[in-house]
Amino acid sequence: MINIYDNVNAVAEDLRETAQYKTLRDAIATVDGEPEAKEVFSHFQQAQGQINQAIQAGSEPDESQIAEWQKIANEMEKYDSLKKMLEAEKGLNQLLMEINNIITKPIAELYGQD
């Protein structure tokens, strides 16, 4: 019998060798080397986390949370390193979506969605 976890772990290791992963790794390292950019990104993550918590709790984020998130998002635009990191994230997320589609194809086929 096949151990699917061995295959998935191999894919995880292969992921580290992709251009998308390496681009994101390098972009994160660049941001980490810029204290101001890193701090702005940290604030962005905190604000986004608060909004996500509200949504997961079944409520709407309040206007002040959204305003704060937008303010920080605008602040991020000042840093090329953050823009590059977000673009790198987008590239890696695209790859992960493609991988997910491949992995879930047998399930889609069960439902006749091939």
C-alpha positions as CSV (number, residue, x, y, z in Angstrom):
1,M,0.0,0.0,0.0
2,I,1.2,3.5,-0.8
3,N,2.1,5.9,1.9
4,I,0.7,9.1,0.6
5,Y,2.5,11.1,3.3
6,D,5.8,10.1,1.8
7,N,4.7,11.6,-1.5
8,V,3.4,14.8,0.0
9,N,6.6,15.2,2.0
10,A,8.6,14.8,-1.2
11,V,6.5,17.5,-2.8
12,A,7.1,19.8,0.1
13,E,10.8,19.3,-0.3
14,D,10.5,19.8,-4.1
15,L,8.6,23.0,-3.4
16,R,11.8,24.4,-1.7
17,E,13.5,24.1,-5.1
18,T,11.0,26.0,-7.2
19,A,11.7,29.5,-8.5
20,Q,8.6,30.8,-6.8
21,Y,9.7,29.6,-3.4
22,K,13.2,30.9,-3.8
23,T,11.9,34.3,-5.0
24,L,9.7,34.6,-1.9
25,R,12.5,33.4,0.4
26,D,14.8,36.1,-1.0
27,A,12.1,38.8,-0.9
28,I,11.4,38.0,2.8
29,A,15.1,38.2,3.5
30,T,15.2,41.6,1.9
31,V,12.3,42.9,4.0
32,D,13.9,41.4,7.1
33,G,17.0,43.5,6.3
34,E,14.9,46.7,6.3
35,P,13.7,47.4,9.8
36,E,11.1,50.0,8.8
37,A,9.6,47.8,6.1
38,K,9.6,44.8,8.4
39,E,7.7,46.8,11.1
40,V,5.1,48.1,8.6
41,F,4.6,44.5,7.4
42,S,4.3,43.3,11.0
43,H,1.6,45.9,11.7
44,F,-0.2,44.8,8.4
45,Q,-0.2,41.2,9.6
46,Q,-1.6,42.2,13.0
47,A,-4.4,44.3,11.4
48,Q,-5.2,41.6,8.9
49,G,-5.3,39.0,11.7
50,Q,-7.8,41.1,13.6
51,I,-10.1,41.4,10.6
52,N,-9.8,37.6,9.9
53,Q,-10.7,36.9,13.6
54,A,-13.8,39.0,13.3
55,I,-14.9,37.3,10.1
56,Q,-14.2,33.8,11.5
57,A,-16.3,34.7,14.6
58,G,-19.2,35.5,12.3
59,S,-19.1,39.2,12.6
60,E,-18.2,42.1,10.4
61,P,-14.9,43.9,11.2
62,D,-15.6,47.3,12.5
63,E,-14.9,50.4,10.4
64,S,-11.9,51.4,12.6
65,Q,-10.2,48.0,11.9
66,I,-10.8,48.3,8.2
67,A,-9.5,51.9,8.2
68,E,-6.4,50.9,10.1
69,W,-5.8,48.0,7.7
70,Q,-6.2,50.3,4.7
71,K,-3.9,52.9,6.2
72,I,-1.2,50.3,6.7
73,A,-1.7,48.8,3.3
74,N,-1.2,52.3,1.8
75,E,2.0,52.7,3.9
76,M,3.3,49.4,2.5
77,E,3.2,51.0,-1.0
78,K,6.2,53.1,0.0
79,Y,8.5,50.1,0.2
80,D,9.6,48.4,-3.0
81,S,10.8,45.4,-0.9
82,L,7.2,44.9,0.4
83,K,5.7,45.2,-3.1
84,K,8.2,42.6,-4.4
85,M,7.5,40.3,-1.5
86,L,3.7,40.5,-2.0
87,E,4.3,39.8,-5.7
88,A,6.4,36.8,-4.8
89,E,3.7,35.6,-2.5
90,K,1.2,35.8,-5.3
91,G,3.5,33.7,-7.6
92,L,3.9,31.0,-4.9
93,N,0.2,31.0,-4.2
94,Q,-0.5,30.5,-7.9
95,L,1.8,27.5,-7.9
96,L,0.1,26.1,-4.7
97,M,-3.3,26.5,-6.3
98,E,-2.2,24.5,-9.3
99,I,-0.7,21.8,-7.1
100,N,-4.0,21.7,-5.1
101,N,-6.0,21.3,-8.4
102,I,-3.8,18.4,-9.3
103,I,-4.1,16.8,-5.9
104,T,-7.9,17.2,-5.7
105,K,-8.6,16.1,-9.3
106,P,-9.5,12.6,-8.3
107,I,-12.2,14.0,-6.0
108,A,-13.5,16.3,-8.7
109,E,-13.7,13.3,-11.0
110,L,-15.8,11.4,-8.5
111,Y,-18.4,14.2,-8.8
112,G,-18.1,14.2,-12.6
113,Q,-16.3,17.6,-12.6
114,D,-13.4,16.5,-14.7
